Amino acid sequence: MVSASMAGLPHSITRSRSGAKGDVLLSRKLRPLEGRLAELEDRLWLRDILGGLGYMIGLTGVVAWASVWRARKKESLTTTPLLRDEGE
């Protein structure tokens, strides 16, 4: 936690109320915000759905690329280059 002197704030601003009383008042004011934040975190957003779809499409693309790469590598190892006649 940052103290008043470290934050560069006067002591009167940071401790305008007595310690325990100020904490109780602050927690009372923050309680509705905590509930609203919990609701927003639990909600499924369109960006979450689109992000999941993009992730799956990306993984599918990587798998497809890897399989094509392996097939081309295997093909190049199994085929022998044509030998040219030295007479030509």
ROVO-37374 format. One record per residue (C-alpha): residue in one letter; x, y, z. Coordinates in steps of 0.001 Angstrom, whole numbers. Layout:
// residues N
<a, <X, Y, Z>>
...
// end
This chain:
// residues 88
<m, <0, 0, 0>>
<v, <1249, 3506, -793>>
<s, <1565, 5883, 2130>>
<a, <552, 9549, 1935>>
<s, <4141, 10733, 1838>>
<m, <5044, 8311, -957>>
<a, <2072, 9353, -3071>>
<g, <2945, 13017, -2654>>
<l, <-431, 13832, -1089>>
<p, <-895, 15924, 2035>>
<h, <-1717, 13931, 5137>>
<s, <-4995, 15818, 5595>>
<i, <-6319, 14598, 2227>>
<t, <-5494, 10949, 2779>>
<r, <-6769, 10791, 6359>>
<s, <-9725, 13183, 6418>>
<r, <-11698, 10788, 8644>>
<s, <-10559, 8591, 11472>>
<g, <-9195, 5191, 10348>>
<a, <-11946, 2646, 11141>>
<k, <-14831, 5027, 10478>>
<g, <-13373, 5984, 7101>>
<d, <-12888, 2333, 6163>>
<v, <-16519, 1539, 6981>>
<l, <-17767, 4486, 4934>>
<l, <-15545, 3552, 2026>>
<s, <-16668, -77, 2047>>
<r, <-20317, 1075, 2115>>
<k, <-19736, 3267, -935>>
<l, <-17860, 532, -2800>>
<r, <-20386, -2257, -2149>>
<p, <-22726, -1335, -5066>>
<l, <-19736, -1045, -7388>>
<e, <-18479, -4476, -6357>>
<g, <-21870, -6003, -7190>>
<r, <-21994, -4280, -10574>>
<l, <-18451, -5404, -11356>>
<a, <-19343, -9003, -10497>>
<e, <-22342, -8826, -12849>>
<l, <-20203, -7527, -15693>>
<e, <-17533, -10186, -15160>>
<d, <-20107, -12991, -15249>>
<r, <-21737, -11771, -18451>>
<l, <-20838, -13400, -21764>>
<w, <-19869, -10728, -24280>>
<l, <-19891, -10887, -28085>>
<r, <-16157, -10194, -28091>>
<d, <-15636, -13317, -25966>>
<i, <-17541, -15436, -28482>>
<l, <-15732, -13925, -31465>>
<g, <-12400, -14284, -29707>>
<g, <-13062, -17978, -29067>>
<l, <-14055, -18545, -32690>>
<g, <-10951, -16725, -33901>>
<y, <-8794, -18842, -31618>>
<m, <-10294, -22070, -32988>>
<i, <-9966, -20924, -36612>>
<g, <-6358, -19931, -35956>>
<l, <-5519, -23328, -34469>>
<t, <-7198, -25037, -37430>>
<g, <-5057, -22953, -39791>>
<v, <-1873, -23913, -37966>>
<v, <-2799, -27609, -38149>>
<a, <-3602, -27316, -41879>>
<w, <-332, -25490, -42565>>
<a, <1661, -28092, -40615>>
<s, <39, -30992, -42476>>
<v, <751, -29392, -45880>>
<w, <4311, -28644, -44818>>
<r, <4856, -32234, -43692>>
<a, <3330, -33607, -46928>>
<r, <5605, -31427, -49066>>
<k, <8627, -32374, -46995>>
<k, <7796, -36068, -47302>>
<e, <7188, -35689, -51052>>
<s, <10539, -34014, -51594>>
<l, <12323, -36803, -49723>>
<t, <10657, -39629, -51644>>
<t, <11088, -38255, -55158>>
<t, <14497, -38355, -56744>>
<p, <15589, -35583, -59023>>
<l, <15904, -36485, -62701>>
<l, <19442, -37126, -63821>>
<r, <20532, -35320, -66922>>
<d, <22396, -37073, -69642>>
<e, <25914, -35818, -69911>>
<g, <25648, -35838, -73668>>
<e, <23201, -32971, -73829>>
// end
